[in-house]
Amino acid sequence: MIRKAFKMKVYPDRIKEYTKRHNPIWKELESVLKNHGVHNYSIFFDDKTHSLFGYAEIESEEEWKAISDTKICKKWWDYMADIMETTSDNSPVSIDLKSVFYMP
């Protein structure tokens, strides 16, 4: 299992809407994530910086990257684009974080 961590950013005063849209997450998107080997996926929020910290355990980087090619993922990105920083294809601006400590 690969532990993956990354940062994204939600627009100021949009965390309530961001949280609402994730609870519950679309069943079809949840299925795609699970079918692509994603486990224990969590997102945390830092209210001082409006940063989102994502953590997921994944089976492979290739399967993780393949999620972005699915129709439901692209639809989700379009749905979320008005409340967070995104790229030109509406994917979230995401910065991978490097592990510096791990205690199993």
C-alpha positions, 0 to 999 in steps of 0.5 A: 500500500502506498501512503499519499498526501497532498494539499489543495486550497478552498476559497475563503468562506467556502469550506461549509459548501465544500464539506456539504458537497462531500457529505455524502460523496457521490456513490458513483465517485466513491465506487470509482475511487474504490475500484481504482485501489483507493483506501482510507481517504481523508481530507482535513482543513486548515482554517488559517490558510484555507488549505486542504490536506488530503491523505489516501492509501492507494494500491498504485500510482497508475491506478490513482492517476487513471481516476482523472480519466473517468467521466465521473471524476471530470464531472466532480471537478466541474462541480467543485471548480467554483469553490476551490483553486483549479487548473484549466481543466477544472482539476484541483490545484494539488501539491504532493507532499513528501513523507518525513515520518511514519509510525505504523 
